[in-house]
Amino acid sequence: MTSEDTPAGAALHGEAPRSGTAPRLYERAAELLVAQMRDGTIVADSFLTELAVAERFGISRAPARRALATLEDTGFLRREKGRGYRVLPLSAEDSAPGDEATPAPQDTRLQSMPSWERIYGEVEDEIIARISFAGWRVNEAKLAQYYAVSRTVARDVLARLQQRGLVRKDERSRWVAPALTPEHISELYELRAILEPVALAKAAPNASAAIIGAMKGNLEQAAARNEQDGAVLDQLEEDLHVKFLSLCGNQALMQAITQPQSLLVAHRFLYRWTPRLFAAEPFLPEHLEVVGHLERNEINAAAESLRRHLQVSQERAVARVEAIRRTFSAEDLPYLERL
């Protein structure tokens, strides 16, 4: 069977998948890369790397690596040592000679990683990518085995994920990552709408005019160009909801805000995988309204605008998660068990 006989190969060449199931994460990434080659966003003879693809779509390097290998196998890319993958010119049939294909890169994931920092980012990405579909139990022993690290390192990773609000302990002290169900999203936004306006009111007197002016300028530029880049949108969200609120000077309050802000962590995935779900990104004018009040030293009005923004954001978050559920599915990982 050739790559074009598989559901993924068929999808890459413009045909509907034959399996009837949603594509997995790496398959969806491969499809989006091909679409960007066809529309000229990615040009022939440019180079793609695992890191660049991972950052482009807000995924970890594991599915990015597999997406690149898939595109190499189907003739869209050619691996060149030390440079990544060269984008090949598209033929009329969107195919390339199979004889020139080189072996897919070896997976080096299981190399020894001595500390939690080496694997934290990928584990966080893998969990964020899956909580749109279901809740998951995280098996600490299998996590350690998968990355060839000690149980202590795996435990450190999970403890930091807990601090980010992405995992928690259940009644049997097992690690779980709750699904982003509409009910859970509603609970998180309700907490945010209570806590964040309080933090903003405390932060405002400590914020310089330069900080507020920079936020306003960045938001205005993004709104003017109808910004859809997930990385830029992530940064704009963080500017208000994390960096500005951290000026409140109340560490206990910021710790209380952390758990419901697991949604903010997840948004970097949601933005990248639901581009142009809305004609224009709705939070930009809402953030501008908050910042405008701050600029005029209307602190109570700014806090109220932030509260309203969080209330209406809840429905949009649900819409993004539902769009992802309809679009693709998550591939299995040995340390994650569906609840």
C-alpha positions, 0 to 999 in steps of 0.5 A: 500500500502506498502513502496515497492509499491511506486516509492521510495520503488521500487527504493530502492530495485533496481527497476526503479521508476514507476512514470516516474518522477525524484526522489525528494531530499530526495528520491535521498539521500535515494537511494545513502545511500542504494547504499553505504550500498551495496558497503560497504562504509557504513557498518552494525551496524554503525550509521547515523544521520541527521547532518551526512547525510546532510553534506554527500550530501550537503543538509539540515537536512529536506530532510536528516531526511526524507531520514532516515525515509524512510530507516527505513520504508523500513527496512534498518535502525533502530532508536536507541534513543540517537544514531541516526539510526543503519545500519542493515545488508543487507539480500539477498533481501535487506529487513528487518522485518517490525515488528521491525520498530519504528515510524519515528522521529517527525519533530521539524522544527516548534519549535520557533527559536529566531534568523536568525542564527538558520534557515539560513543554512537550508534555504540557502541549500534548495534554493541552492538545487532548483536553478538548476531546476528553478528560485524561488520567496521567500515568506517572510511571508510564510518563517516566518510562516514555521519556526515559526519566526517573519517577521524580522527574515525572512527578516534578513535571506533573506538579508544575502542570498542577500549578498551571491548573492543567492537572489535579489529583482525584479522590484516589490521588491519581493525576487527571487532566479534566476535559474542557467540557462546556460545564468546566469552561463555565466554571473556570470563566466564572472564577476568572470573572470574580478574581481578575477584576479584583486583581486589575483594580489592585494592579492599576495604581502600580502600572506606569503610563508606558505599560498601558500605552504599550498594551494599547499600541499592540492591540490597535496594531493587531486590530488594524491588521485583523490579526489571526496569528495564534502566537500574537494573540497569545501574547496579547492575552498574556499582556493583560491577563497575566503580566498586567494583573501580576502588578497587583502585588498580592501573591495569594490572589495571583495564586488563586487566579492560576487555576482558572487561567488554565484556559489561558494556557489552552488558548494558545492551542485553540487559537492556532487550530481554529483560525478565522472562526470569527471574522475578526478576533472579538477579544481585541476591541474588548481588551482595548475598552479595558485599556482605554479605561485604564489610560483614563484612570477609570479603574472601576470602569476598567474592572467592569469591562474586564468582567464583561469581557470574561463573561462573553468570552466563555461562549467563544471558548466553547465554540473553539473547543467544539470546532476542534472536536469536529475537526480532528482527533488525538492520537494515543499516548501510552501515559494518557488514559481516557477517562 
